[in-house]
């Protein structure tokens, strides 16, 4: 038996003021998107903003449904819209913010597993990493240089 060790590297910013200006702007777009979320069941509001290589910014918010599996997360809403409108553009950077109506979120909240898989699909498709910044409503912001840090053993087309 051989042991395989997997390591991930994330960067932690103490506040929005520490971020580069262009990332702060993108996170602001994610906050605006979060405010448009439709989350009457979970009361958990998520916004995502993507910067494409053509300088377009695409936003998405989570959209819930009484039939729970029919809802869609903010990250996938934005990614799928971006690919449907700009299929030849690459996603350069993603900003995500999440907040609860029940209590303030102060820790970085990463994408869920389904969103990680969707982001992985687009990193493979575009053959380039996507920078991912994520936070709660306030507080620290985490950065990953690639989805590979959040989902190191991806399932992709190479196994099909």
Phi and psi in degrees as GROMACS dihedral restraints (atoms count N, CA, C in turn):
[ dihedral_restraints ]
;  ai    aj    ak    al  type     phi  dphi    fc
    3     4     5     6     1  -119.7    20    10
    4     5     6     7     1   135.0    20    10
    6     7     8     9     1   -87.4    20    10
    7     8     9    10     1   136.4    20    10
    9    10    11    12     1  -117.1    20    10
   10    11    12    13     1   124.5    20    10
   12    13    14    15     1  -105.3    20    10
   13    14    15    16     1   130.4    20    10
   15    16    17    18     1  -114.2    20    10
   16    17    18    19     1   128.1    20    10
   18    19    20    21     1  -121.3    20    10
   19    20    21    22     1   147.2    20    10
   21    22    23    24     1  -125.4    20    10
   22    23    24    25     1   148.7    20    10
   24    25    26    27     1  -120.8    20    10
   25    26    27    28     1   125.0    20    10
   27    28    29    30     1  -122.9    20    10
   28    29    30    31     1   156.4    20    10
   30    31    32    33     1  -116.4    20    10
   31    32    33    34     1   140.6    20    10
   33    34    35    36     1  -119.7    20    10
   34    35    36    37     1   122.2    20    10
   36    37    38    39     1  -100.1    20    10
   37    38    39    40     1   138.5    20    10
   39    40    41    42     1   -71.1    20    10
   40    41    42    43     1   -30.1    20    10
   42    43    44    45     1  -160.6    20    10
   43    44    45    46     1   170.6    20    10
   45    46    47    48     1   -59.6    20    10
   46    47    48    49     1   -30.3    20    10
   48    49    50    51     1   -63.4    20    10
   49    50    51    52     1   -23.7    20    10
   51    52    53    54     1   -81.0    20    10
   52    53    54    55     1   -16.7    20    10
   54    55    56    57     1   -74.6    20    10
   55    56    57    58     1   152.4    20    10
   57    58    59    60     1   -59.4    20    10
   58    59    60    61     1   149.4    20    10
   60    61    62    63     1   -54.0    20    10
   61    62    63    64     1   -41.9    20    10
   63    64    65    66     1   -67.8    20    10
   64    65    66    67     1   -29.0    20    10
   66    67    68    69     1   -76.5    20    10
   67    68    69    70     1   -39.2    20    10
   69    70    71    72     1   -59.1    20    10
   70    71    72    73     1   -42.8    20    10
   72    73    74    75     1   -61.3    20    10
   73    74    75    76     1   -45.8    20    10
   75    76    77    78     1   -64.4    20    10
   76    77    78    79     1   -39.9    20    10
   78    79    80    81     1   -64.7    20    10
   79    80    81    82     1   -35.3    20    10
   81    82    83    84     1   -59.8    20    10
   82    83    84    85     1   -38.7    20    10
   84    85    86    87     1   -66.6    20    10
   85    86    87    88     1   -36.1    20    10
   87    88    89    90     1   -66.4    20    10
   88    89    90    91     1   -39.1    20    10
   90    91    92    93     1   -62.9    20    10
   91    92    93    94     1   -44.2    20    10
   93    94    95    96     1   -59.3    20    10
   94    95    96    97     1   -41.8    20    10
   96    97    98    99     1   -64.8    20    10
   97    98    99   100     1   -41.1    20    10
   99   100   101   102     1   -57.0    20    10
  100   101   102   103     1   -38.3    20    10
  102   103   104   105     1   -67.2    20    10
  103   104   105   106     1   -15.8    20    10
  105   106   107   108     1   -98.8    20    10
  106   107   108   109     1     2.5    20    10
  108   109   110   111     1   -62.3    20    10
  109   110   111   112     1   151.4    20    10
  111   112   113   114     1  -113.0    20    10
  112   113   114   115     1    99.4    20    10
  114   115   116   117     1  -137.4    20    10
  115   116   117   118     1    58.4    20    10
  117   118   119   120     1   -72.0    20    10
  118   119   120   121     1   -13.6    20    10
  120   121   122   123     1   -96.6    20    10
  121   122   123   124     1   -48.1    20    10
  123   124   125   126     1   -89.7    20    10
  124   125   126   127     1   -22.8    20    10
  126   127   128   129     1    56.7    20    10
  127   128   129   130     1    29.7    20    10
  129   130   131   132     1  -117.4    20    10
  130   131   132   133     1   112.9    20    10
  132   133   134   135     1  -106.8    20    10
  133   134   135   136     1   127.9    20    10
  135   136   137   138     1  -127.8    20    10
  136   137   138   139     1   139.0    20    10
  138   139   140   141     1  -127.8    20    10
  139   140   141   142     1   144.7    20    10
  141   142   143   144     1  -134.2    20    10
  142   143   144   145     1   145.2    20    10
  144   145   146   147     1  -134.3    20    10
  145   146   147   148     1   134.7    20    10
  147   148   149   150     1  -114.9    20    10
  148   149   150   151     1   138.7    20    10
  150   151   152   153     1  -104.0    20    10
  151   152   153   154     1   123.1    20    10
  153   154   155   156     1   -94.9    20    10
  154   155   156   157     1   162.8    20    10
  156   157   158   159     1   -69.6    20    10
  157   158   159   160     1    -8.6    20    10
  159   160   161   162     1   -95.8    20    10
  160   161   162   163     1    10.9    20    10
  162   163   164   165     1    72.2    20    10
  163   164   165   166     1     8.3    20    10
  165   166   167   168     1   -74.1    20    10
  166   167   168   169     1   145.0    20    10
  168   169   170   171     1  -113.7    20    10
  169   170   171   172     1   125.5    20    10
  171   172   173   174     1  -114.8    20    10
  172   173   174   175     1   134.4    20    10
  174   175   176   177     1  -119.0    20    10
  175   176   177   178     1   159.7    20    10
  177   178   179   180     1  -153.4    20    10
  178   179   180   181     1   153.9    20    10
  180   181   182   183     1  -134.0    20    10
  181   182   183   184     1   157.7    20    10
  183   184   185   186     1   -69.4    20    10
  184   185   186   187     1   145.8    20    10
  186   187   188   189     1  -131.3    20    10
  187   188   189   190     1   108.3    20    10
  189   190   191   192     1   -90.9    20    10
  190   191   192   193     1   168.3    20    10
  192   193   194   195     1  -148.9    20    10
  193   194   195   196     1   147.5    20    10
  195   196   197   198     1   -57.8    20    10
  196   197   198   199     1   -29.7    20    10
  198   199   200   201     1   -89.1    20    10
  199   200   201   202     1    88.6    20    10
  201   202   203   204     1   -42.1    20    10
  202   203   204   205     1   -45.2    20    10
  204   205   206   207     1   -65.8    20    10
  205   206   207   208     1   -12.5    20    10
  207   208   209   210     1   -83.4    20    10
  208   209   210   211     1    -7.6    20    10
  210   211   212   213     1   -76.6    20    10
  211   212   213   214     1   174.3    20    10
  213   214   215   216     1  -144.2    20    10
  214   215   216   217     1   138.7    20    10
  216   217   218   219     1   -72.7    20    10
  217   218   219   220     1   158.7    20    10
  219   220   221   222     1   -60.3    20    10
  220   221   222   223     1   -43.3    20    10
  222   223   224   225     1   -61.6    20    10
  223   224   225   226     1   -45.7    20    10
  225   226   227   228     1   -71.4    20    10
  226   227   228   229     1   -34.6    20    10
  228   229   230   231     1   -57.2    20    10
  229   230   231   232     1   -47.4    20    10
  231   232   233   234     1   -68.7    20    10
  232   233   234   235     1   -46.0    20    10
  234   235   236   237     1   -61.4    20    10
  235   236   237   238     1   -46.6    20    10
  237   238   239   240     1   -68.0    20    10
  238   239   240   241     1   -37.3    20    10
  240   241   242   243     1   -64.8    20    10
  241   242   243   244     1   -45.3    20    10
  243   244   245   246     1   -57.5    20    10
  244   245   246   247     1   -45.6    20    10
  246   247   248   249     1   -70.3    20    10
  247   248   249   250     1   -32.0    20    10
  249   250   251   252     1   -71.8    20    10
  250   251   252   253     1   -30.9    20    10
  252   253   254   255     1   -94.8    20    10
  253   254   255   256     1   -30.8    20    10
  255   256   257   258     1  -134.2    20    10
  256   257   258   259     1    65.7    20    10
  258   259   260   261     1   -63.1    20    10
  259   260   261   262     1   -20.7    20    10
  261   262   263   264     1   -99.1    20    10
  262   263   264   265     1     1.0    20    10
  264   265   266   267     1   -92.1    20    10
  265   266   267   268     1   150.0    20    10
  267   268   269   270     1   -98.2    20    10
  268   269   270   271     1   148.3    20    10
  270   271   272   273     1   -85.7    20    10
  271   272   273   274     1   119.9    20    10
  273   274   275   276     1   -89.6    20    10
  274   275   276   277     1   -43.9    20    10
  276   277   278   279     1  -149.3    20    10
  277   278   279   280     1   148.1    20    10
  279   280   281   282     1  -132.6    20    10
  280   281   282   283     1   135.7    20    10
  282   283   284   285     1  -119.3    20    10
  283   284   285   286     1   134.9    20    10
  285   286   287   288     1  -132.3    20    10
  286   287   288   289     1   135.8    20    10
  288   289   290   291     1  -136.6    20    10
  289   290   291   292     1   141.5    20    10
  291   292   293   294     1  -136.1    20    10
  292   293   294   295     1   140.8    20    10
  294   295   296   297     1  -146.4    20    10
  295   296   297   298     1   154.9    20    10
  297   298   299   300     1  -114.1    20    10
  298   299   300   301     1   144.6    20    10
  300   301   302   303     1   -78.8    20    10
  301   302   303   304     1   -10.7    20    10
  303   304   305   306     1   -88.2    20    10
  304   305   306   307     1   -41.4    20    10
  306   307   308   309     1  -156.1    20    10
  307   308   309   310     1   152.0    20    10
  309   310   311   312     1   -68.1    20    10
  310   311   312   313     1   134.0    20    10
  312   313   314   315     1   -92.6    20    10
  313   314   315   316     1   124.8    20    10
  315   316   317   318     1  -119.1    20    10
  316   317   318   319     1    -3.4    20    10
  318   319   320   321     1  -107.3    20    10
  319   320   321   322     1   151.2    20    10
  321   322   323   324     1   -60.8    20    10
  322   323   324   325     1   131.7    20    10
  324   325   326   327     1  -113.4    20    10
  325   326   327   328     1   111.2    20    10
  327   328   329   330     1   -77.9    20    10
  328   329   330   331     1   168.7    20    10
  330   331   332   333     1   -62.9    20    10
  331   332   333   334     1   150.5    20    10
  333   334   335   336     1   -69.7    20    10
  334   335   336   337     1   173.2    20    10
  336   337   338   339     1   -60.7    20    10
  337   338   339   340     1   -42.9    20    10
  339   340   341   342     1   -63.7    20    10
  340   341   342   343     1   -39.4    20    10
  342   343   344   345     1   -69.4    20    10
  343   344   345   346     1   -36.5    20    10
  345   346   347   348     1   -60.3    20    10
  346   347   348   349     1   -42.1    20    10
  348   349   350   351     1   -64.1    20    10
  349   350   351   352     1   -40.5    20    10
  351   352   353   354     1   -65.4    20    10
  352   353   354   355     1   -41.9    20    10
  354   355   356   357     1   -63.8    20    10
  355   356   357   358     1   -40.5    20    10
  357   358   359   360     1   -58.3    20    10
  358   359   360   361     1   -41.8    20    10
  360   361   362   363     1   -56.8    20    10
  361   362   363   364     1   -42.1    20    10
  363   364   365   366     1   -79.1    20    10
  364   365   366   367     1   -28.9    20    10
  366   367   368   369     1   -63.5    20    10
  367   368   369   370     1   -41.9    20    10
  369   370   371   372     1   -66.5    20    10
  370   371   372   373     1   -46.2    20    10
  372   373   374   375     1   -56.7    20    10
  373   374   375   376     1   -45.6    20    10
  375   376   377   378     1   -91.3    20    10
  376   377   378   379     1    -4.0    20    10
  378   379   380   381     1    51.7    20    10
  379   380   381   382     1    42.7    20    10
  381   382   383   384     1  -157.1    20    10
  382   383   384   385     1   144.2    20    10
  384   385   386   387     1   -70.4    20    10
  385   386   387   388     1   158.4    20    10
  387   388   389   390     1  -115.8    20    10
  388   389   390   391     1   121.8    20    10
  390   391   392   393     1   -69.6    20    10
  391   392   393   394     1   134.1    20    10
  393   394   395   396     1  -126.0    20    10
  394   395   396   397     1   122.2    20    10
  396   397   398   399     1  -111.9    20    10
  397   398   399   400     1   134.4    20    10
  399   400   401   402     1  -143.5    20    10
  400   401   402   403     1   147.2    20    10
  402   403   404   405     1  -152.3    20    10
  403   404   405   406     1   171.3    20    10
  405   406   407   408     1   -84.0    20    10
  406   407   408   409     1  -143.1    20    10
  408   409   410   411     1   -78.2    20    10
  409   410   411   412     1   -38.4    20    10
  411   412   413   414     1  -141.2    20    10
  412   413   414   415     1   169.2    20    10
  414   415   416   417     1    97.7    20    10
  415   416   417   418     1  -150.7    20    10
  417   418   419   420     1   -69.1    20    10
  418   419   420   421     1   152.4    20    10
  420   421   422   423     1  -123.2    20    10
  421   422   423   424     1   130.8    20    10
  423   424   425   426     1  -100.0    20    10
  424   425   426   427     1   147.9    20    10
  426   427   428   429     1  -129.0    20    10
  427   428   429   430     1   134.5    20    10
  429   430   431   432     1  -120.5    20    10
  430   431   432   433     1   134.7    20    10
  432   433   434   435     1   -74.1    20    10
  433   434   435   436     1   -13.1    20    10
  435   436   437   438     1  -162.3    20    10
  436   437   438   439     1   154.6    20    10
  438   439   440   441     1   -61.2    20    10
  439   440   441   442     1   -25.4    20    10
  441   442   443   444     1   -56.7    20    10
  442   443   444   445     1   -25.9    20    10
  444   445   446   447     1   -73.6    20    10
  445   446   447   448     1   -27.0    20    10
  447   448   449   450     1   -95.7    20    10
  448   449   450   451     1   -22.9    20    10
  450   451   452   453     1  -144.5    20    10
  451   452   453   454     1    78.4    20    10
  453   454   455   456     1   -68.2    20    10
  454   455   456   457     1   -26.3    20    10
  456   457   458   459     1  -111.0    20    10
  457   458   459   460     1    80.9    20    10
  459   460   461   462     1   -79.0    20    10
  460   461   462   463     1   154.8    20    10
  462   463   464   465     1  -102.0    20    10
  463   464   465   466     1   118.6    20    10
  465   466   467   468     1  -137.5    20    10
  466   467   468   469     1  -176.1    20    10
  468   469   470   471     1   -61.7    20    10
  469   470   471   472     1   -18.8    20    10
  471   472   473   474     1   -65.9    20    10
  472   473   474   475     1   -19.4    20    10
  474   475   476   477     1   -95.4    20    10
  475   476   477   478     1    -4.2    20    10
